[in-house]
Amino acid sequence: MPGYWRCAVVGHPVAHSLSPAIHRAAYRSLGLDWSYEAVDVEPGDLAAFVDGLDEAWRGLSVTAPHKIDLVALGEPDEMVGRLGVANTWVRTDGAPVVANTDVTGFVLACRTRDLAAPGSVAVLGAGATARSVIAGAAQLGARDLTVVSRSLERSSQALMLAADLGLEAQWVPLADAVPGCLSGSDLLVSTVPADSLRTLAEGLVAGVGAVFDVVYDPWPTPLAAAAAAAGIPVLDGLDLLAGQAVDQVRLMTGRQVPLELLRSAAQDGLNARLRF
């Protein structure tokens, strides 16, 4: 492997991303003189961007809105083939590979925070991140899944995935999400914009065992604040961001870094942003 590689996170928008802080911390800990930057790529332009990368590029972290487009830009691993969603592109000696580390990141974050294995999981939203959460929930041993979203049609892929993974799945319209409707869920995961739940948060967390909000800024989200007020354990987007980066670093460098190092780097990056 060359002594120097270029890597980046690509998305739109992407200037807010904490991935540079996370991956640069990993490189420092591994003694690697690599670069990692944030690159804004317009929707629909990911293929052209990847095609234009020269031999100095090793890997990409890929975020919204490109996670579905990325699937066609390399050899997909088994999880990408099942989900139709990818977040990692890595150059190899052969064809580039595309992988999904959101699933393993979600599982790692839950286990590291010592959450009990959830028998029932409720997911707010039904997009690309929600699909990764559903796959992660199945790996954690969940049996029952509730998808809460605005549209049954847009939730069809998430519900079919759940069935394919052996989960008993149901759909609840967000408009019908009355207080206590998710009571009994061991874990409630939100993949939707924080403000969209402002008037619903207290009712949604009623009776759930733990809350995982994939948002990390601004924090706390209405959902996280409601959970904390009710004494419910809360995980945030930094847990997921650091968790998924563990496998990204391994895929790009061939070496392992601890979750705690990346979680700390993410928090430091967020704190630095909030000071300005």
C-alpha positions as CSV (number, residue, x, y, z in Angstrom):
1,M,0.0,0.0,0.0
2,P,1.4,3.4,-0.9
3,G,2.5,5.7,1.9
4,Y,0.0,8.4,1.0
5,W,-3.6,8.2,0.0
6,R,-6.4,10.7,-0.4
7,C,-9.8,10.0,1.1
8,A,-13.0,12.2,1.6
9,V,-16.6,12.3,2.6
10,V,-18.9,13.3,-0.2
11,G,-22.5,14.6,0.1
12,H,-24.7,17.6,-0.4
13,P,-24.5,19.5,1.8
14,V,-21.4,18.3,3.4
15,A,-19.5,21.2,5.0
16,H,-21.1,20.3,8.4
17,S,-19.7,16.8,8.4
18,L,-17.6,15.6,11.3
19,S,-16.1,12.7,9.2
20,P,-12.9,14.7,8.5
21,A,-12.3,15.0,12.3
22,I,-13.0,11.3,12.8
23,H,-10.9,9.9,10.0
24,R,-8.0,12.3,10.6
25,A,-7.9,11.2,14.2
26,A,-7.8,7.6,13.0
27,Y,-4.9,8.3,10.7
28,R,-2.9,10.1,13.4
29,S,-3.4,7.1,15.8
30,L,-2.2,4.7,13.0
31,G,0.7,6.9,12.0
32,L,-0.6,7.3,8.5
33,D,0.3,10.4,6.5
34,W,-3.1,10.4,4.6
35,S,-5.5,13.2,3.8
36,Y,-9.2,13.4,4.3
37,E,-11.5,16.2,3.2
38,A,-15.1,17.1,2.7
39,V,-16.3,17.4,-0.9
40,D,-19.7,18.7,-1.9
41,V,-21.1,16.7,-4.8
42,E,-24.4,17.8,-6.3
43,P,-27.3,15.2,-6.5
44,G,-26.9,13.0,-9.6
45,D,-23.2,13.8,-10.0
46,L,-21.6,11.1,-7.9
47,A,-20.8,8.7,-10.8
48,A,-19.0,11.5,-12.7
49,F,-17.1,12.5,-9.5
50,V,-15.9,8.9,-8.9
51,D,-15.0,8.4,-12.5
52,G,-12.8,11.5,-12.3
53,L,-10.7,10.3,-9.3
54,D,-7.1,9.6,-10.0
55,E,-4.9,6.9,-8.6
56,A,-4.1,8.9,-5.5
57,W,-7.6,8.2,-4.1
58,R,-8.2,5.3,-1.7
59,G,-11.7,5.7,-0.3
60,L,-14.8,7.7,0.1
61,S,-17.4,8.0,2.9
62,V,-20.7,8.7,1.1
63,T,-23.6,10.4,2.7
64,A,-27.0,11.9,1.6
65,P,-28.2,12.1,-1.1
66,H,-25.8,9.6,-2.7
67,K,-26.2,6.3,-0.7
68,I,-28.4,4.7,-3.3
69,D,-26.4,5.9,-6.3
70,L,-23.2,4.6,-4.9
71,V,-24.5,1.0,-5.1
72,A,-23.8,0.9,-8.9
73,L,-20.2,2.3,-8.6
74,G,-18.3,-0.8,-7.5
75,E,-18.6,-4.4,-6.4
76,P,-21.2,-4.5,-3.6
77,D,-20.8,-6.5,-0.5
78,E,-23.6,-8.8,0.7
79,M,-25.2,-6.2,2.9
80,V,-25.3,-3.6,0.0
81,G,-26.8,-6.2,-2.3
82,R,-29.6,-6.9,0.3
83,L,-30.3,-3.2,1.2
84,G,-29.6,-1.4,-2.0
85,V,-27.8,1.2,0.1
86,A,-24.1,1.9,0.4
87,N,-22.0,4.5,2.3
88,T,-18.4,3.4,1.5
89,W,-16.3,3.3,-1.7
90,V,-12.8,1.7,-1.6
91,R,-10.3,1.3,-4.3
92,T,-8.7,-2.1,-4.5
93,D,-6.3,-3.9,-6.8
94,G,-9.3,-5.0,-8.8
95,A,-12.7,-3.3,-9.1
96,P,-13.6,-0.8,-6.4
97,V,-15.8,-2.2,-3.7
98,V,-18.9,-0.6,-2.1
99,A,-19.9,-1.4,1.4
100,N,-22.5,-0.5,4.0
101,T,-20.9,0.2,7.4
102,D,-24.0,1.9,8.8
103,V,-25.4,-1.5,9.7
104,T,-22.3,-2.6,11.7
105,G,-21.9,0.9,13.1
106,F,-25.5,0.8,14.5
107,V,-24.9,-2.6,16.0
108,L,-21.5,-1.6,17.5
109,A,-22.9,1.6,19.0
110,C,-25.8,-0.3,20.7
111,R,-23.6,-3.0,22.1
112,T,-20.9,-0.5,23.3
113,R,-23.5,1.5,25.1
114,D,-24.7,-1.8,26.8
115,L,-28.3,-1.7,25.5
116,A,-30.2,-4.8,26.1
117,A,-30.8,-6.8,23.0
118,P,-34.1,-5.4,21.7
119,G,-37.0,-7.8,21.0
120,S,-39.1,-5.0,19.4
121,V,-37.8,-1.9,17.5
122,A,-39.7,1.1,16.2
123,V,-38.1,3.2,13.4
124,L,-39.2,6.7,12.6
125,G,-38.7,7.2,8.8
126,A,-38.2,4.7,5.9
127,G,-35.3,6.0,3.8
128,A,-31.8,4.8,3.3
129,T,-30.7,5.1,6.9
130,A,-33.8,3.5,8.2
131,R,-33.1,0.4,6.0
132,S,-29.6,0.1,7.6
133,V,-31.2,0.4,11.0
134,I,-33.7,-2.4,10.2
135,A,-30.8,-4.7,9.2
136,G,-28.9,-3.8,12.3
137,A,-32.0,-4.4,14.5
138,A,-32.3,-7.9,13.0
139,Q,-28.6,-8.5,13.8
140,L,-29.3,-7.5,17.4
141,G,-31.9,-10.1,17.7
142,A,-35.1,-8.1,17.2
143,R,-38.3,-10.0,16.3
144,D,-40.8,-7.2,15.8
145,L,-40.5,-4.0,13.9
146,T,-42.7,-0.9,13.6
147,V,-42.1,1.6,10.8
148,V,-43.6,5.0,11.5
149,S,-43.6,7.3,8.5
150,R,-45.8,9.7,6.4
151,S,-46.3,7.4,3.4
152,L,-47.0,3.6,3.2
153,E,-45.8,3.7,-0.4
154,R,-42.5,5.2,0.5
155,S,-42.1,2.6,3.3
156,S,-42.7,-0.4,1.1
157,Q,-39.0,-1.1,0.6
158,A,-38.3,-0.9,4.4
159,L,-41.2,-3.2,5.1
160,M,-40.2,-5.7,2.5
161,L,-36.6,-5.7,3.9
162,A,-37.9,-6.4,7.4
163,A,-40.0,-9.3,6.1
164,D,-36.9,-10.6,4.2
165,L,-34.9,-10.5,7.4
166,G,-37.6,-12.5,9.3
167,L,-39.0,-9.6,11.3
168,E,-42.8,-9.2,12.0
169,A,-43.3,-5.7,10.6
170,Q,-46.1,-3.2,10.8
171,W,-46.6,0.3,9.5
172,V,-48.0,3.2,11.6
173,P,-48.8,6.5,9.8
174,L,-47.0,9.4,11.4
175,A,-50.3,11.3,11.5
176,D,-51.7,8.5,13.7
177,A,-48.8,8.5,16.1
178,V,-50.8,9.2,19.3
179,P,-49.1,9.3,22.7
180,G,-48.1,5.9,23.9
181,C,-48.6,4.3,20.4
182,L,-45.0,2.8,20.6
183,S,-45.2,1.8,24.2
184,G,-43.5,-1.6,24.7
185,S,-40.9,-1.0,22.1
186,D,-37.5,-1.9,23.5
187,L,-35.8,0.6,21.2
188,L,-37.0,3.7,19.3
189,V,-34.8,4.9,16.5
190,S,-35.3,8.2,14.7
191,T,-33.9,8.7,11.2
192,V,-36.0,11.9,10.5
193,P,-35.2,15.6,10.9
194,A,-35.3,16.6,14.5
195,D,-37.8,19.5,14.1
196,S,-40.4,17.2,12.4
197,L,-41.0,15.6,15.8
198,R,-41.2,18.7,18.0
199,T,-44.9,18.3,18.8
200,L,-44.8,14.5,18.9
201,A,-41.7,13.7,20.9
202,E,-43.2,13.3,24.4
203,G,-45.9,11.0,23.1
204,L,-43.5,8.9,21.0
205,V,-41.1,8.1,23.8
206,A,-43.8,7.1,26.2
207,G,-43.3,3.6,27.3
208,V,-40.2,2.8,25.2
209,G,-37.0,1.2,26.6
210,A,-34.4,3.3,24.9
211,V,-34.0,6.0,22.2
212,F,-31.4,6.3,19.4
213,D,-31.7,9.6,17.4
214,V,-29.3,9.6,14.5
215,V,-29.1,13.4,14.6
216,Y,-26.3,15.0,16.5
217,D,-26.5,18.7,15.7
218,P,-28.4,20.5,17.1
219,W,-28.5,18.5,20.3
220,P,-30.5,17.6,22.2
221,T,-33.2,17.0,19.7
222,P,-36.8,17.2,20.9
223,L,-37.0,13.4,20.9
224,A,-33.8,13.1,22.9
225,A,-34.9,15.8,25.4
226,A,-38.2,14.1,25.9
227,A,-36.5,10.7,26.5
228,A,-34.0,12.2,28.9
229,A,-36.8,13.9,30.9
230,A,-38.5,10.5,31.1
231,G,-35.4,8.8,32.4
232,I,-35.0,6.8,29.2
233,P,-31.4,5.9,27.9
234,V,-30.5,8.0,24.8
235,L,-27.9,7.4,22.0
236,D,-27.2,10.1,19.5
237,G,-25.9,10.5,16.0
238,L,-22.3,10.7,17.2
239,D,-22.6,7.1,18.3
240,L,-23.7,6.0,14.9
241,L,-21.2,8.2,13.1
242,A,-18.3,6.9,15.1
243,G,-19.6,3.3,14.9
244,Q,-19.9,3.2,11.1
245,A,-16.4,4.9,10.8
246,V,-14.7,2.0,12.6
247,D,-15.4,-0.3,9.6
248,Q,-14.7,2.4,7.1
249,V,-11.3,3.0,8.5
250,R,-10.7,-0.8,8.5
251,L,-11.8,-1.1,4.9
252,M,-9.7,1.8,3.7
253,T,-6.5,1.2,5.8
254,G,-6.6,-2.5,6.6
255,R,-6.2,-1.6,10.3
256,Q,-8.5,-1.4,13.3
257,V,-9.1,1.6,15.5
258,P,-11.2,1.7,18.7
259,L,-14.7,3.1,18.7
260,E,-13.9,5.3,21.7
261,L,-11.2,7.1,19.8
262,L,-13.5,8.0,17.0
263,R,-16.4,8.9,19.3
264,S,-14.1,11.3,21.1
265,A,-12.8,12.8,17.9
266,A,-16.4,13.4,16.8
267,Q,-17.3,15.1,20.0
268,D,-14.2,17.3,19.9
269,G,-15.1,18.3,16.3
270,L,-18.6,19.1,17.3
271,N,-17.5,21.1,20.4
272,A,-15.0,23.1,18.3
273,R,-17.8,24.0,15.9
274,L,-20.1,25.1,18.6
275,R,-17.5,27.5,20.0
276,F,-17.6,29.6,16.8
